[in-house]
Amino acid sequence: MQNPLLKTYPLVSIVTPSYNQGRFIEETIQSVLNQDYPNLEYIIVDGGSTDGTLDILKTYGGRIRWISEPDSGQSEAVNKGFRMSRGEILGWLNSDDTYIPGAIRCAVEYLVGHPEVAMMYGDGYEVDGQGRRVRKFPTPEKFDLDRLMYRWNYIQQPAVFMRRDPLFEVTLLDPTLHWSMDYDLWIRIGRQYKIAYFPVPLANLRNYMTTKTASGGLPRLREIIKVIRRHGGRRYPPAFFIYSLWILENILRKKSPRLNRLLLKLSLGRVRYWMRRTILGSRES
């Protein structure tokens, strides 16, 4: 039965950047194409994969639009896909993440019912390298620009849907950023437009030790600090210490089993959790 809000179905464009993610990309594609939303455009921007990804893309014929050519990284690929798109509502799903069934319809119904909202984000789950559910997203909360800038990026990227005009008004992703381009984009949209949190599961975020986020190390930390200082007037806000501790955890976990045991003894994860719950007043449940 059609929701009375949806007298017409606005075109939704989903963009997936891809590079040598052949082991995951088919699951990602299926999660988009199996959505129950009738007016959908799916664009995959591949950076020149050599691992069999293109063979998978070719099997889908006209059900997807795709290109494969060298690019400077994920930000350029996503921007390229957004510029190719025609949708009124846009989503960005990385090539190892997936949508939960019904996610796109749910997001569209929310945005149609709340015309003042330029961007909405929902809940979801973290899954491991084999796609097994690990936990609920740990951080989503009601949108607050100050908390986003100075404390924590609580918006999970695959659970975000945006209106086209506001996204292009803030000039898409910053192509010079390689880890925190989503964080930077949320802040820029939030400065000019209304962002809303809708606490419904929309996506699965794949989290494993070789992801770009997990393996970014100190260069990722420097980029996050750059974004924090770009948008806010505080040189050492709480987010500086929270992200520093989080990235130290990731570095120690990757070094060796001995260092990982040391990490457990130091309980860095518990310290970071305590900081967010007590010092920062985190609203996570």
GUBAMAR-329515 format. One record per residue: x, y, z of N, C-alpha, C, O in turn; residue in one letter. Coordinates in steps of 0.2 Angstrom, whole numbers, padded with zeros to 4 digits, always signed. Example, Ala and Ser with C-alpha at 12.3 -4.5 7.8 and 13.67 -1.06 7.14 Angstrom:
BEGIN
+0066-0028+0039+0062-0022+0039+0066-0016+0039+0071-0017+0042a/+0064-0011+0035+0068-0005+0036+0064+0000+0039+0067+0006+0040s/
***
This chain:
BEGIN
+0004-0006+0000+0000+0000+0000+0004+0006+0000+0009+0007+0004m/+0003+0011-0005+0007+0017-0005+0006+0021+0001+0000+0023+0003q/+0011+0024+0003+0011+0029+0009+0008+0035+0006+0010+0038+0000n/+0003+0038+0009-0001+0044+0006+0004+0050+0005+0002+0055+0001p/+0010+0050+0008+0015+0055+0007+0018+0055+0000+0019+0060-0003l/+0018+0049-0002+0022+0048-0009+0017+0048-0014+0016+0042-0017l/+0013+0053-0016+0009+0053-0022+0013+0052-0028+0011+0049-0033k/+0019+0055-0028+0024+0053-0033+0030+0051-0030+0032+0053-0024t/+0034+0047-0033+0041+0045-0030+0046+0049-0033+0048+0048-0038y/+0050+0053-0028+0055+0057-0031+0061+0052-0033+0062+0047-0030p/+0065+0054-0038+0070+0050-0040+0076+0050-0035+0078+0055-0032l/+0078+0044-0033+0084+0043-0028+0090+0041-0032+0089+0036-0035v/+0095+0044-0031+0102+0042-0034+0106+0039-0028+0108+0043-0023s/+0109+0033-0029+0114+0030-0024+0120+0030-0028+0121+0027-0033i/+0126+0032-0025+0132+0032-0028+0137+0028-0023+0137+0028-0017v/+0140+0023-0027+0145+0019-0024+0152+0020-0027+0153+0018-0033t/+0157+0022-0023+0164+0022-0025+0167+0016-0024+0166+0012-0019p/+0171+0014-0029+0174+0007-0028+0181+0007-0031+0183+0010-0036s/+0185+0002-0027+0192+0001-0030+0194-0006-0027+0195-0006-0021y/+0195-0011-0031+0197-0017-0029+0193-0020-0023+0196-0022-0018n/+0187-0020-0023+0182-0022-0018+0178-0028-0020+0172-0029-0018q/+0181-0032-0025+0177-0037-0028+0174-0042-0023+0169-0045-0025g/+0177-0043-0017+0174-0048-0013+0168-0046-0009+0164-0050-0006r/+0167-0039-0009+0161-0036-0006+0156-0033-0010+0150-0033-0008f/+0158-0031-0016+0154-0026-0020+0147-0030-0022+0142-0026-0023i/+0147-0036-0023+0141-0039-0026+0135-0039-0020+0130-0037-0021e/+0137-0040-0014+0133-0039-0008+0130-0032-0008+0124-0031-0006e/+0135-0027-0009+0133-0020-0009+0128-0019-0014+0122-0016-0013t/+0129-0021-0020+0125-0020-0026+0118-0023-0025+0113-0020-0026i/+0118-0029-0022+0111-0032-0021+0107-0029-0016+0101-0028-0016q/+0111-0026-0011+0107-0022-0005+0103-0016-0008+0098-0014-0005s/+0106-0013-0014+0103-0007-0017+0097-0010-0021+0092-0007-0021v/+0099-0014-0026+0094-0016-0031+0088-0020-0028+0083-0020-0031l/+0089-0023-0022+0083-0027-0019+0079-0022-0015+0075-0025-0011n/+0080-0016-0015+0076-0011-0011+0069-0011-0014+0068-0012-0020q/+0064-0009-0010+0057-0009-0012+0055-0002-0014+0049-0001-0014d/+0060+0002-0017+0058+0008-0019+0058+0008-0026+0063+0006-0029y/+0053+0011-0030+0052+0010-0037+0056+0015-0041+0056+0014-0047p/+0058+0021-0039+0061+0026-0043+0069+0027-0041+0070+0032-0037n/+0073+0023-0043+0080+0022-0041+0085+0022-0046+0084+0019-0051l/+0090+0026-0045+0096+0026-0050+0102+0024-0046+0103+0027-0041e/+0106+0019-0049+0112+0017-0045+0118+0018-0049+0118+0015-0055y/+0123+0022-0047+0129+0023-0050+0135+0021-0046+0136+0022-0040i/+0139+0017-0050+0145+0015-0047+0151+0018-0050+0152+0017-0056i/+0156+0021-0047+0161+0025-0049+0168+0021-0047+0170+0021-0041v/+0171+0017-0052+0176+0013-0050+0183+0016-0052+0183+0020-0057d/+0188+0015-0048+0194+0019-0049+0199+0015-0053+0205+0017-0053g/+0197+0010-0057+0201+0006-0061+0203-0001-0058+0209-0003-0058g/+0198-0004-0055+0200-0010-0052+0203-0016-0056+0201-0016-0062s/+0207-0020-0053+0210-0025-0057+0209-0032-0053+0212-0037-0055t/+0204-0032-0049+0203-0039-0045+0196-0043-0047+0194-0047-0043d/+0193-0041-0053+0187-0044-0055+0181-0040-0053+0176-0043-0055g/+0182-0035-0050+0176-0030-0049+0172-0029-0056+0166-0029-0056t/+0176-0027-0061+0172-0025-0067+0168-0031-0070+0163-0030-0073l/+0171-0037-0069+0167-0043-0072+0160-0044-0068+0155-0045-0071d/+0160-0042-0062+0154-0042-0058+0149-0036-0061+0144-0038-0062i/+0152-0030-0062+0148-0025-0064+0145-0026-0071+0139-0024-0072l/+0148-0030-0075+0146-0031-0082+0140-0036-0082+0136-0036-0086k/+0139-0040-0076+0133-0044-0076+0127-0041-0075+0122-0044-0076t/+0127-0035-0073+0121-0031-0071+0118-0027-0077+0112-0024-0076y/+0121-0027-0082+0118-0024-0088+0115-0017-0087+0119-0013-0084g/+0109-0015-0089+0106-0009-0088+0104-0007-0081+0101-0002-0080g/+0104-0012-0076+0102-0011-0070+0106-0006-0066+0103-0003-0061r/+0112-0005-0068+0116+0000-0064+0120+0004-0070+0121+0002-0075i/+0122+0010-0068+0127+0014-0072+0133+0014-0069+0134+0015-0063r/+0139+0013-0073+0145+0013-0070+0150+0015-0075+0150+0015-0081w/+0156+0018-0072+0162+0019-0075+0168+0017-0072+0168+0016-0066i/+0173+0016-0075+0179+0013-0072+0185+0017-0075+0187+0016-0081s/+0188+0021-0071+0194+0025-0073+0198+0028-0067+0195+0028-0062e/+0204+0029-0068+0208+0032-0062+0206+0038-0059+0203+0042-0063p/+0206+0039-0053+0204+0045-0050+0209+0046-0044+0213+0042-0042d/+0208+0052-0040+0213+0053-0035+0211+0050-0028+0214+0052-0023s/+0205+0047-0028+0203+0044-0022+0195+0044-0021+0192+0046-0026g/+0193+0042-0015+0186+0041-0014+0182+0047-0014+0177+0047-0017q/+0185+0053-0012+0181+0059-0013+0180+0061-0020+0174+0063-0021s/+0185+0061-0024+0183+0062-0031+0178+0058-0034+0174+0060-0038e/+0179+0051-0032+0174+0046-0035+0167+0048-0033+0163+0047-0037a/+0166+0049-0027+0159+0051-0025+0157+0057-0028+0151+0057-0030v/+0161+0062-0028+0159+0068-0032+0157+0067-0039+0152+0070-0042n/+0161+0063-0042+0160+0061-0049+0153+0058-0050+0149+0060-0055k/+0151+0053-0045+0145+0050-0046+0139+0055-0044+0134+0054-0048g/+0140+0059-0040+0135+0064-0038+0133+0069-0044+0128+0070-0046f/+0139+0071-0048+0138+0075-0054+0135+0071-0059+0131+0074-0063r/+0136+0065-0060+0132+0060-0065+0125+0059-0063+0121+0058-0068m/+0123+0060-0057+0116+0058-0055+0111+0063-0057+0112+0069-0059s/+0105+0061-0057+0099+0065-0058+0094+0065-0052+0089+0069-0053r/+0095+0062-0047+0090+0061-0042+0089+0068-0038+0094+0072-0037g/+0083+0068-0035+0082+0074-0030+0084+0072-0023+0086+0077-0019e/+0085+0066-0022+0088+0063-0015+0094+0059-0017+0094+0055-0021i/+0099+0060-0013+0106+0057-0014+0108+0053-0008+0107+0055-0003l/+0111+0047-0010+0114+0043-0005+0121+0041-0007+0122+0040-0013g/+0125+0039-0002+0132+0037-0004+0133+0031+0000+0134+0031+0006w/+0134+0025-0003+0135+0019+0000+0142+0016-0002+0143+0014-0008l/+0147+0015+0002+0153+0012+0000+0153+0005-0002+0148+0002+0000n/+0158+0003-0005+0157-0004-0009+0158-0010-0004+0159-0015-0007s/+0159-0009+0002+0159-0014+0007+0153-0013+0012+0153-0017+0017d/+0149-0008+0011+0143-0007+0016+0137-0010+0012+0137-0011+0006d/+0131-0010+0016+0125-0012+0013+0119-0008+0016+0120-0006+0022t/+0114-0008+0012+0108-0005+0015+0103-0011+0018+0104-0016+0016y/+0100-0009+0023+0095-0013+0026+0089-0013+0022+0087-0008+0019i/+0085-0019+0021+0079-0019+0017+0074-0013+0019+0073-0013+0025p/+0072-0010+0014+0067-0004+0016+0070+0002+0018+0066+0007+0019g/+0077+0003+0018+0080+0009+0020+0078+0015+0016+0077+0020+0018a/+0079+0014+0009+0078+0020+0005+0070+0022+0005+0069+0028+0005i/+0066+0018+0005+0059+0020+0006+0058+0024+0012+0054+0029+0012r/+0061+0021+0018+0060+0024+0024+0063+0031+0024+0060+0036+0027c/+0069+0032+0021+0072+0039+0021+0068+0044+0017+0067+0049+0018a/+0065+0041+0011+0062+0046+0007+0055+0048+0010+0053+0054+0010v/+0052+0043+0013+0046+0045+0017+0047+0050+0022+0043+0055+0023e/+0053+0050+0026+0055+0055+0031+0056+0062+0028+0053+0067+0030y/+0060+0062+0022+0061+0068+0019+0055+0071+0016+0054+0077+0016l/+0051+0067+0013+0045+0070+0010+0040+0073+0015+0037+0078+0014v/+0040+0070+0021+0036+0072+0027+0039+0078+0030+0035+0081+0035g/+0045+0079+0029+0049+0085+0033+0053+0089+0028+0059+0088+0027h/+0049+0093+0024+0052+0097+0018+0057+0102+0021+0061+0104+0017p/+0057+0103+0027+0062+0108+0030+0069+0105+0031+0074+0108+0032e/+0069+0098+0031+0076+0095+0032+0080+0094+0026+0077+0091+0021v/+0086+0096+0026+0090+0095+0020+0094+0088+0020+0096+0086+0015a/+0095+0085+0026+0099+0079+0026+0096+0075+0033+0095+0078+0038m/+0095+0069+0032+0093+0065+0037+0098+0059+0038+0101+0057+0033m/+0099+0057+0044+0103+0051+0045+0099+0046+0050+0095+0048+0055y/+0100+0040+0050+0097+0035+0054+0102+0031+0058+0108+0032+0059g/+0099+0025+0061+0103+0020+0064+0106+0015+0060+0105+0015+0054d/+0109+0010+0062+0111+0004+0059+0116+0000+0063+0116+0000+0069g/+0120-0004+0059+0124-0009+0063+0131-0010+0060+0132-0008+0054y/+0135-0011+0064+0142-0013+0062+0142-0021+0060+0140-0025+0064e/+0145-0023+0055+0146-0030+0053+0154-0031+0052+0157-0026+0051v/+0156-0037+0053+0163-0039+0052+0164-0041+0045+0160-0040+0040d/+0170-0043+0043+0172-0044+0036+0168-0050+0033+0168-0050+0027g/+0165-0054+0037+0161-0059+0034+0153-0057+0034+0149-0061+0032q/+0152-0051+0036+0145-0049+0036+0141-0050+0042+0135-0049+0042g/+0144-0053+0047+0140-0055+0053+0139-0048+0057+0144-0044+0058r/+0133-0048+0060+0132-0042+0064+0136-0042+0070+0136-0047+0074r/+0139-0036+0072+0143-0036+0078+0140-0032+0083+0139-0034+0089v/+0137-0026+0081+0134-0022+0086+0130-0016+0083+0131-0015+0077r/+0125-0013+0086+0122-0007+0084+0127-0001+0083+0132-0001+0087k/+0126+0003+0078+0130+0009+0078+0131+0012+0085+0125+0013+0088f/+0137+0013+0088+0137+0015+0095+0136+0023+0096+0135+0024+0102p/+0135+0027+0091+0135+0034+0093+0130+0038+0090+0129+0044+0092t/+0125+0036+0086+0120+0041+0083+0116+0044+0089+0114+0041+0094p/+0115+0051+0088+0111+0055+0093+0108+0061+0089+0109+0062+0083e/+0103+0064+0092+0100+0070+0089+0105+0075+0087+0110+0076+0090k/+0104+0078+0081+0109+0082+0078+0110+0089+0082+0105+0092+0085f/+0116+0090+0084+0118+0096+0087+0125+0098+0084+0130+0094+0085d/+0125+0104+0081+0131+0106+0077+0137+0107+0082+0143+0105+0080l/+0136+0110+0087+0142+0111+0092+0145+0104+0094+0151+0103+0094d/+0141+0099+0096+0143+0093+0098+0147+0089+0092+0152+0086+0093r/+0144+0090+0086+0148+0087+0080+0154+0090+0079+0159+0086+0078l/+0155+0096+0080+0162+0100+0078+0167+0098+0084+0173+0097+0082m/+0165+0098+0090+0169+0099+0095+0170+0092+0099+0175+0091+0103y/+0166+0087+0098+0166+0081+0102+0166+0075+0098+0171+0071+0100r/+0162+0073+0094+0162+0067+0090+0158+0067+0084+0153+0070+0084w/+0160+0063+0079+0156+0063+0073+0152+0057+0074+0153+0051+0073n/+0146+0058+0076+0141+0053+0078+0136+0051+0072+0132+0047+0073y/+0138+0054+0066+0134+0052+0060+0137+0047+0056+0143+0048+0054i/+0134+0041+0056+0136+0035+0052+0135+0036+0044+0129+0037+0042q/+0140+0037+0041+0140+0039+0034+0135+0035+0029+0131+0038+0026q/+0135+0028+0030+0130+0025+0025+0123+0026+0027+0118+0024+0023p/+0121+0028+0033+0114+0029+0035+0112+0036+0033+0107+0039+0036a/+0115+0040+0029+0114+0047+0027+0110+0047+0020+0112+0044+0016v/+0105+0052+0020+0102+0053+0014+0101+0061+0013+0099+0064+0018f/+0102+0064+0007+0103+0071+0007+0099+0074+0001+0098+0070-0004m/+0096+0080+0002+0093+0083-0004+0098+0086-0009+0104+0088-0007r/+0097+0086-0015+0102+0087-0020+0104+0095-0020+0110+0096-0020r/+0099+0099-0019+0101+0106-0020+0106+0108-0014+0111+0112-0015d/+0104+0107-0008+0109+0109-0002+0116+0105-0003+0121+0109-0002p/+0116+0099-0005+0122+0096-0006+0127+0100-0011+0133+0101-0010l/+0124+0102-0017+0128+0105-0022+0129+0112-0020+0134+0115-0022f/+0125+0115-0016+0126+0122-0013+0132+0122-0009+0136+0127-0009e/+0134+0117-0005+0140+0117-0001+0146+0114-0005+0151+0113-0002v/+0145+0113-0011+0150+0111-0016+0153+0104-0015+0159+0102-0015t/+0149+0099-0013+0150+0092-0012+0156+0090-0007+0157+0094-0003l/+0160+0085-0008+0165+0083-0004+0171+0087-0006+0173+0089-0011l/+0176+0088-0001+0182+0091-0002+0187+0086-0004+0189+0081-0001d/+0189+0086-0010+0193+0081-0013+0200+0081-0010+0204+0076-0012p/+0202+0085-0006+0209+0085-0003+0209+0081+0003+0214+0079+0006t/+0203+0079+0006+0202+0075+0012+0201+0067+0010+0197+0066+0005l/+0204+0063+0013+0204+0056+0012+0201+0051+0017+0199+0046+0016h/+0200+0054+0023+0197+0050+0029+0191+0054+0032+0186+0050+0033w/+0191+0060+0032+0186+0064+0036+0182+0068+0031+0179+0073+0033s/+0181+0066+0025+0177+0070+0020+0170+0070+0022+0166+0075+0021m/+0167+0065+0025+0160+0065+0027+0159+0069+0033+0154+0073+0033d/+0164+0069+0038+0163+0073+0044+0163+0081+0042+0159+0085+0044y/+0168+0083+0037+0168+0089+0035+0162+0091+0031+0159+0097+0032d/+0159+0087+0027+0153+0088+0023+0147+0089+0028+0143+0094+0027l/+0146+0085+0033+0140+0086+0038+0141+0093+0041+0136+0096+0042w/+0147+0095+0043+0147+0101+0047+0145+0107+0042+0142+0111+0044i/+0148+0107+0036+0146+0112+0031+0138+0112+0029+0136+0117+0029r/+0135+0106+0029+0128+0106+0028+0124+0109+0034+0120+0113+0033i/+0127+0107+0040+0124+0109+0046+0124+0116+0047+0120+0119+0051g/+0129+0119+0045+0130+0127+0046+0124+0130+0042+0122+0136+0044r/+0122+0128+0037+0117+0131+0032+0110+0128+0032+0105+0132+0030q/+0109+0122+0034+0103+0119+0033+0101+0114+0039+0105+0113+0043y/+0095+0112+0039+0093+0108+0045+0094+0101+0043+0093+0098+0038k/+0097+0097+0048+0099+0090+0048+0095+0087+0054+0094+0090+0059i/+0092+0081+0052+0088+0078+0057+0090+0070+0058+0093+0067+0053a/+0089+0068+0064+0091+0061+0066+0084+0057+0066+0080+0059+0069y/+0084+0052+0062+0078+0047+0062+0080+0040+0065+0083+0037+0061f/+0078+0039+0071+0081+0033+0074+0078+0026+0072+0075+0022+0075p/+0080+0025+0065+0077+0018+0062+0083+0015+0059+0087+0019+0055v/+0085+0009+0059+0090+0006+0056+0090+0006+0048+0085+0004+0045p/+0095+0009+0045+0095+0010+0038+0101+0006+0034+0100+0005+0029l/+0107+0005+0038+0112+0003+0034+0117-0002+0039+0116-0001+0045a/+0121-0005+0036+0126-0009+0039+0133-0007+0037+0135-0006+0031n/+0137-0005+0042+0144-0002+0041+0149-0008+0042+0149-0011+0047l/+0153-0010+0037+0158-0015+0038+0164-0013+0041+0167-0008+0039r/+0166-0016+0047+0172-0014+0051+0176-0020+0051+0175-0025+0055n/+0182-0019+0049+0188-0024+0049+0194-0020+0049+0195-0015+0047y/+0200-0024+0051+0206-0020+0052+0209-0017+0046+0214-0013+0046m/+0207-0020+0040+0211-0017+0034+0206-0012+0030+0208-0009+0025t/+0201-0009+0033+0197-0004+0030+0201+0002+0031+0206+0003+0034t/+0200+0007+0026+0203+0013+0026+0203+0017+0033+0208+0020+0035k/+0197+0017+0036+0196+0020+0042+0201+0017+0047+0204+0021+0051t/+0201+0011+0048+0204+0007+0053+0212+0008+0052+0216+0008+0057a/+0214+0008+0046+0221+0008+0045+0224+0015+0043+0230+0016+0041s/+0220+0020+0045+0223+0027+0043+0228+0030+0048+0232+0033+0045g/+0228+0027+0054+0234+0029+0058+0234+0037+0059+0230+0040+0059g/+0241+0039+0060+0242+0046+0062+0240+0051+0056+0238+0056+0058l/+0241+0049+0050+0239+0053+0045+0231+0055+0045+0229+0060+0044p/+0227+0050+0047+0220+0051+0048+0219+0056+0054+0215+0060+0053r/+0223+0055+0059+0222+0059+0065+0223+0066+0063+0220+0071+0065l/+0229+0067+0059+0230+0074+0057+0225+0077+0053+0223+0083+0054r/+0222+0073+0049+0217+0076+0045+0210+0078+0049+0207+0083+0047e/+0209+0073+0053+0203+0075+0058+0204+0081+0062+0199+0085+0062i/+0210+0082+0064+0211+0088+0068+0211+0094+0063+0209+0100+0065i/+0213+0093+0057+0213+0099+0052+0206+0101+0051+0204+0107+0051k/+0201+0096+0051+0194+0098+0050+0191+0101+0056+0187+0106+0055v/+0193+0098+0062+0190+0101+0068+0192+0109+0068+0188+0113+0070i/+0199+0110+0067+0201+0117+0067+0199+0121+0062+0198+0128+0063r/+0197+0119+0056+0195+0122+0050+0188+0125+0052+0187+0131+0050r/+0184+0122+0056+0177+0124+0057+0176+0127+0063+0171+0131+0064h/+0180+0126+0068+0179+0128+0075+0184+0133+0077+0190+0133+0075g/+0183+0136+0083+0188+0141+0085+0192+0138+0091+0196+0142+0094g/+0191+0132+0093+0195+0129+0098+0201+0125+0095+0199+0120+0091r/+0207+0126+0098+0212+0122+0095+0213+0115+0098+0215+0110+0095r/+0211+0114+0104+0211+0108+0108+0204+0106+0111+0203+0106+0117y/+0199+0105+0107+0192+0103+0110+0192+0096+0112+0197+0092+0111p/+0187+0094+0115+0187+0087+0118+0188+0082+0112+0191+0076+0113p/+0186+0083+0106+0187+0078+0101+0194+0077+0099+0196+0071+0097a/+0198+0082+0100+0205+0081+0099+0208+0075+0103+0212+0071+0101f/+0206+0075+0109+0209+0069+0114+0205+0063+0113+0208+0057+0113f/+0199+0063+0111+0195+0057+0110+0197+0053+0104+0199+0047+0104i/+0198+0057+0098+0201+0054+0092+0208+0052+0093+0210+0046+0090y/+0212+0055+0097+0219+0053+0098+0219+0047+0101+0223+0042+0099s/+0215+0046+0106+0215+0039+0110+0213+0034+0106+0215+0028+0106l/+0207+0035+0102+0204+0030+0097+0210+0028+0092+0210+0022+0091w/+0213+0032+0089+0218+0030+0084+0224+0027+0087+0227+0022+0084i/+0226+0029+0093+0231+0025+0097+0229+0018+0098+0233+0013+0097l/+0223+0017+0100+0220+0010+0100+0221+0006+0094+0224+0000+0094e/+0219+0009+0088+0220+0005+0082+0227+0003+0080+0228-0002+0078n/+0231+0008+0082+0238+0007+0080+0241+0001+0084+0244-0003+0082i/+0240+0001+0091+0242-0004+0095+0239-0011+0093+0243-0016+0094l/+0233-0011+0091+0230-0017+0090+0233-0020+0084+0233-0027+0083r/+0235-0016+0079+0239-0019+0073+0246-0021+0074+0248-0025+0070k/+0249-0018+0079+0256-0019+0079+0258-0027+0081+0262-0030+0077k/+0255-0030+0086+0257-0036+0088+0253-0039+0094+0250-0035+0097s/+0252-0045+0094+0248-0048+0100+0250-0046+0107+0246-0044+0111p/+0257-0045+0108+0259-0042+0114+0257-0035+0115+0255-0034+0121r/+0257-0031+0110+0255-0024+0111+0247-0024+0112+0244-0020+0116l/+0244-0029+0109+0236-0029+0110+0235-0031+0117+0230-0028+0120n/+0239-0036+0120+0238-0037+0127+0239-0031+0131+0235-0030+0136r/+0244-0028+0130+0246-0022+0134+0240-0017+0133+0238-0014+0138l/+0237-0016+0127+0231-0012+0126+0226-0014+0131+0222-0010+0134l/+0224-0020+0131+0219-0023+0136+0221-0021+0143+0216-0019+0147l/+0227-0022+0145+0229-0020+0152+0228-0013+0153+0226-0011+0159k/+0230-0009+0148+0229-0001+0149+0222+0001+0149+0220+0006+0151l/+0217-0004+0146+0210-0002+0145+0209+0004+0142+0205+0008+0144s/+0213+0006+0136+0212+0012+0133+0204+0013+0130+0202+0019+0131l/+0202+0008+0128+0195+0008+0126+0190+0010+0131+0185+0014+0130g/+0191+0007+0137+0187+0009+0143+0188+0017+0145+0183+0020+0147r/+0194+0019+0144+0196+0026+0146+0192+0030+0141+0189+0035+0143v/+0193+0029+0135+0189+0033+0130+0182+0033+0131+0178+0038+0130r/+0179+0027+0132+0172+0027+0133+0170+0031+0139+0165+0034+0139y/+0174+0031+0145+0172+0035+0151+0173+0042+0149+0168+0046+0152w/+0178+0044+0145+0178+0051+0143+0172+0053+0140+0169+0059+0141m/+0170+0049+0135+0164+0051+0131+0157+0051+0135+0153+0056+0134r/+0157+0047+0140+0151+0046+0144+0151+0051+0150+0145+0054+0151r/+0157+0053+0153+0157+0057+0159+0159+0064+0157+0155+0069+0159t/+0165+0065+0154+0167+0071+0153+0163+0075+0147+0162+0081+0148i/+0162+0071+0142+0158+0074+0136+0151+0074+0137+0147+0077+0133l/+0148+0070+0141+0141+0069+0142+0138+0066+0136+0133+0068+0133g/+0141+0061+0133+0139+0057+0127+0131+0055+0128+0130+0053+0134s/+0127+0055+0123+0120+0053+0123+0119+0046+0121+0114+0044+0120r/+0125+0043+0119+0124+0036+0116+0120+0032+0121+0121+0032+0127e/+0116+0027+0119+0113+0022+0123+0116+0015+0123+0114+0011+0126s/
***
